[in-house]
């Protein structure tokens, strides 16, 4: 499924693609001991209204870790929205037939919410090697959500698999080490190898240095492998507003030409 925009019916200089948003309902079953347990709904209709209000036309739904591999609502919402794509959470033992069906429904990748795990999985195990090979064969990506100090532990196996890699939240570096954090530097090296992208997202979670981190990532890798995302609806920090994430983007990437490059990156990665 390919959707290539030829017009920009949006607010001046606003982003065209939000590459990381969530939708969910309270009635969905939570995983045991979830990182977050929202006591409200944020439905596909709520998201549509939010995006329309701010002139954002395309989005990528990131499956949220509190609901594990219960991807039903995400997939259902994608089926009728050609300007949306999604990532899902899956067990590595999932079969190819299910992956093919998910692909037909607008899924383009798998989220790895490893940040919730005290012990990381063995990506060199048979289950994970087969899983990652299948994802690469589908031309999907893996969306890695992990704290920066542990990113270097998993990146080598992901790179060996040949799957496309998207690293969340500017690689979530240690707040004291910032760009000197091993995870930040591992993300830079991975981007330079040519099969990895980094999201400039969730600045509100990264502290007062988040804009500086975005500037440093752009300085080290350029804009051609960077993506923007809001992380809406800001689970756990609901005082954040969508407009504040747009303001952050303007500060993190002040040149509109570079923001357009990032839009094109997102279209090429998720919608072709």
N, C-alpha and C positions, 0 to 999 in steps of 0.2 A: 504494500500500500504506500503510495507516494503522494505527498501533499506539498507542493512548492508554491509559496505565496508570490503573487505578482503585483499586489498592491499593498500599501501600508495604511489601512484604515484604523489609525490609532492616534493616541496623543503624541504631540511633537516630541521626538527624541526618546520616547518611551520604548521599553523592550518589547519585542515581538513575541518572544518565547520565554516562558517561565519553566525551567527544567526540573523543578522539585516542589511539588505541592502534595498535600494529603487530602483524602476524603474518607469519612468513616461515619458509622452510626453507633450510638450507645448500645443498641441491641446486639451488635456483633460480639462474639465470644472472645474474651481476653485470654492471652497466654498466662500461665502461672507466673507470678512475680514479674509483671511487666515493668519496664522503665517508667512508663507513664500510663495513667488510667483516666482518660478524659471523661468527664461527666456531662458531655454535651455532644450533639451531632454537628458534623460539618459535612454536608451532603454535596453531591455533584451539582445540585442546583445552587447551593450556597457558593460553591467555587465559581460556577458560571457567572453569577452576579458580581462577585469580587473581581474577576478578570475583566468582564465587560466594563465595569465602573472605571477601571484603570487602563483600559485600552490594550490589554494583552490578549492576543488572539490564539496562541498555541500554548499548550502546556504538557508536561510529563508528570503523571501521577507516580509518586514513589510509595510503594507499599510500606505501611508503617509497622514497626516491630511489635507493638502491643498485641497485634492480631495474628502474628505468625504467618503461616501459609494459608490462612483463610482469605483468599484473594477474590472471593466471589463478587463482592460489591464493586471492587475496582474494575474487574473484567466486564461486568454487566454495564458499568458506566461508559466504558470505552467503546462498546459495540455501536452505540448510536451517536458518537461524537468523533467525526473524522479529523478534527483538529487537535485531538488528544492522543497521547501515547502513554504507555505505562510500564513500570517495572514491578515485578512481583517477588515475593519471598517463597522459595521452594526448597524442599529437601533434595539433597544431591542424588537421591535414588529415583527421582522423577523419570518417567519414561519418555521416549522421543515422541510418541503419539500425543501426549498431553502438551508437550512443548510446541508441537506443530499447531495444535488447536489454539493455544494461547497466542501464537504468532498471528494467526488469522484474525484474532480478536483485537489486535492492536498492541500487544505486548512486545517490547523491543529489548528487554533486559531483565536481569535478576538482581535484586538488592541483597547485599550481604551485610546484615545488621550486626556485625561482629562486635561492635562497641558494647553490646549487652553481655558478652561472654567473658567470664573470668578465665576460661581456658579456650584458646583458639583451636578450631578444627584443623586436622591434618590435610592440607590441600594436596599432598602427594599420595594420599590414599587412593585406592582404585575408584571408589565412589566419586570422589571429587575430580580425579583426572578424567573420568568418563563424562561427568557432568560438564566440566569446563570445555572439553572437546566438543560436546554437542552444542553448547552455547556459541562457541566460535564458528561451528559449521552453519549455524542459523544466522550468523552475522549479528548476533546480539552483543550486548555489553554486560559487564558486571559493575554494579554501583556499590562501591566500597564505603561503608560507614564505620570508621574505626578511629580511636584516639591516636594522635600522631606518633607517640613513642612506639606504638606496636605496628605501625604501617610497614616498616622495613621487614617485619617477620613474614608477612604474607605476599608482598609484592613480587618477590622472585618467582614463586610458583604460579601466580597469575600471569606474569609475563611469559613464562615458559609455555603456558597453555595456548598462547596465541589469541586469547579472547581480548576484545576491547575493554579498557578499564576506565571507569569514571570515579575519581576520588572526591569524596564529599567535603564540603565546608573548609576549603583551603587547607586540607589535610589536618585539620584540628591540632595544630602544634601545641606543645607544652607552653603555657602562658608566660613562663619565665624565659624560656629559650627562644620562643617565637620562630623566626626564619632560620635560626641555627639548630632547631630541633631536627633530629635524625629523620623523622617522618616527613617534614617539609622538604628536606633535601632529597630524600628518596623519591618523593613525588616529582620534584624537578627533574631528576635523572630519568625517571620513567617517562615523563612527557617527552623528553629529548630523544628517547628511543623510538617514538613515533606512533605508539598505539594507546596512548593514555591522554585523558582530559581531566581538568580540575574545575570544580564548581566554586565560583566566588559566591558564597551563600552563607546564610545564618550568621552574618556579622554580629547580630545581637547576642549570639551565644558565645562569641569569641573574645569579648572584652574590648577595652578602649583601643587596642592596637589592631583591630580587624581591618581598618582601611589601609594601614601600613602593610599588613600582611598581603592584602590584595595587590598593592603597588609592587611589593617585592616579588610576588609570584609572577606578575606580568613582566617585570624587568628581567627576570631570569629565564622565562620561557616564551615571552611574546604573547599575543592575544589569540593566536590561531588555534590554540587548544584549550581556551578558557570558555566557561559557560556561566550564565547568571541564573540564580534561583532565589525565590523568596523564602521557601520553607513554610509557607502558609499552610495551616492556620496557627503556627507558632506554638505547638503543643508544649505546655509547661511554662511558657512565657507569653501568655495570651494578651498581655498588655501591649505587645508589639502590634503595630498596624501595617497593613500592606503598603501604604504610602511611605512609611518610614523605611521599608526595604528598598523602595524605588529611590528615595533620597540617598540612601547608603550607596546604591549602585552608581548614582551620578557622582558621588564623591570618590568612590573607589576607581571608577573608570570615567574621568572627566571629559574625555574627548569622544564626541558622538560617533566619530568614524570607527573608533575601536569598539564601541557598543554595537555598531552594525556588524562588525566582524564577528562578534560573539553570537549575535542572532543567526548569522549564516552558519556558524559552527553547529549550533543547535539544530537547525533545519537539516543540515547534512548528516548529522549523527543520528537523529531520531526519526526523521520523516522521509527519508529516501528509501 
